[in-house]
Amino acid sequence: MRLIWIQLALGLFQTDLAVKHEIDDNPDFEKEKELLGGNIRVKRLRNYGMAGGRFEGHMPAIIKGSGLITLAGTGFFLLKLLEKGKEVQKFGYALLTGGALSNLYDRCRKGYVVDYVSFRTPFERLNHLVFNLSDFFIMTGALLICIGQTKKIKE
């Protein structure tokens, strides 16, 4: 049963890389496309920094920092796999690991992360944030890890 969680993390990693590759190599994504009445926008953005483009121009430091965080998260994932039960946390760690590895791979291989989804919200600052599938994996994974730690779930 442990292998399935590792396969899930690697499958998410590969899925995200495939989507980012398609977005990055397709000139159609240079122009913004609106979905659901403009509430969701899709346009390629090459992010040479961290979330929100912070620390742009410092990629070696970003790679070191995100590499250490990804390594720690992967280590916690592997340790969690040794425990019985805790399926919610294992699922969370699989999501988090797959997403983190994909963004780290982009940074190391390309020198940037491909982002492409943004949302129209009532909050102007949030409207400028652009995400990729990995970001959603990481956020959902972190939430599931927290839920799994704070809530007793019968397994």
C-alpha positions in Angstrom: 0.0 0.0 0.0 2.9 2.4 0.6 3.9 2.2 -3.1 0.6 3.7 -4.2 1.3 6.9 -2.4 4.7 7.3 -4.0 3.1 6.5 -7.4 0.5 9.1 -6.8 3.1 11.7 -6.0 5.1 10.8 -9.1 2.0 10.8 -11.2 1.0 14.3 -10.0 4.6 15.5 -10.7 4.4 14.1 -14.3 0.9 15.5 -14.9 1.8 18.9 -13.8 5.0 18.9 -15.9 2.9 17.8 -19.0 0.4 20.6 -18.5 3.2 23.2 -17.9 5.0 22.0 -21.0 1.9 22.4 -23.1 1.2 25.9 -21.8 4.9 26.9 -22.1 5.4 25.7 -25.7 2.0 26.8 -27.1 1.9 30.4 -28.4 -1.9 30.5 -28.0 -1.3 30.9 -24.3 0.5 34.2 -24.8 -2.9 35.9 -25.0 -5.3 35.7 -22.0 -8.3 33.4 -22.3 -11.3 34.0 -20.0 -13.4 31.2 -18.6 -16.6 31.3 -16.6 -17.4 34.8 -17.5 -13.9 36.1 -16.9 -13.7 34.7 -13.3 -10.9 32.4 -14.3 -8.2 33.6 -16.6 -5.6 31.5 -18.4 -2.4 33.0 -19.7 1.2 31.8 -19.6 3.5 33.6 -17.1 7.1 32.7 -16.7 7.9 33.3 -13.0 11.6 33.9 -12.4 11.1 34.4 -8.7 8.9 32.9 -5.9 5.2 33.3 -5.3 4.0 36.5 -6.8 7.4 37.0 -8.5 9.1 37.9 -5.2 12.9 37.7 -5.2 13.2 37.7 -9.0 16.8 37.5 -10.1 17.9 35.4 -7.1 17.2 31.9 -8.7 20.2 30.1 -7.2 19.1 31.1 -3.6 15.5 30.3 -4.5 16.6 26.8 -5.7 18.6 26.2 -2.6 15.7 27.3 -0.3 12.9 25.5 -2.1 15.2 22.4 -2.6 15.7 22.2 1.2 12.0 22.6 1.9 11.1 20.0 -0.8 13.7 17.6 0.7 12.3 18.1 4.2 8.7 17.6 2.9 9.7 14.5 1.0 11.4 13.1 4.1 8.3 13.7 6.2 6.3 12.0 3.5 8.5 8.9 3.6 8.4 8.8 7.4 4.6 9.0 7.3 4.5 6.1 4.9 6.0 3.9 7.7 3.0 4.6 9.9 -0.2 2.6 9.8 -3.4 4.4 8.7 -3.2 8.1 8.5 -4.5 8.0 4.9 -5.5 11.7 4.9 -2.0 12.8 5.8 -0.4 10.4 3.3 -2.7 11.8 0.6 -1.7 15.3 1.6 2.0 14.5 1.6 1.6 12.9 -1.9 0.0 16.0 -3.2 2.5 18.3 -1.5 5.5 16.3 -2.7 4.4 15.9 -6.3 3.7 19.7 -6.5 6.9 20.8 -4.8 9.0 18.5 -7.0 7.4 19.8 -10.1 8.0 23.5 -9.3 11.6 22.7 -8.1 12.2 20.8 -11.4 11.1 23.8 -13.4 13.4 26.1 -11.4 16.4 23.8 -11.9 15.7 22.9 -15.5 14.4 26.1 -17.0 15.3 28.9 -14.5 11.6 29.8 -14.1 8.2 28.2 -13.1 5.4 28.2 -15.6 2.2 29.7 -14.0 -1.0 30.1 -16.0 -4.2 30.4 -13.9 -5.6 33.5 -12.2 -8.9 34.4 -10.7 -11.1 37.5 -10.6 -11.9 38.2 -7.0 -13.2 41.2 -5.0 -9.7 41.6 -3.6 -7.5 43.5 -6.1 -4.2 42.1 -4.7 -5.3 38.5 -5.3 -6.3 39.3 -8.9 -2.6 39.6 -9.8 -1.6 36.2 -8.4 -1.0 33.5 -11.0 -0.9 29.8 -10.2 -0.2 26.4 -11.7 -1.5 22.9 -11.0 1.5 22.3 -8.6 0.5 25.3 -6.5 -3.0 23.8 -6.0 -1.5 20.4 -5.2 0.8 22.0 -2.6 -2.0 24.1 -1.0 -4.5 21.1 -0.9 -1.8 18.8 0.4 -0.8 21.2 3.2 -4.5 21.6 4.2 -5.0 17.8 4.2 -1.8 17.3 6.4 -3.2 19.8 8.9 -6.6 18.2 8.9 -5.1 14.8 9.4 -3.1 16.0 12.3 -5.8 17.8 14.1 -8.7 15.5 13.5 -9.2 11.9 14.6 -10.4 10.0 11.6 -11.6 6.4 11.9 -9.7 4.3 9.4 
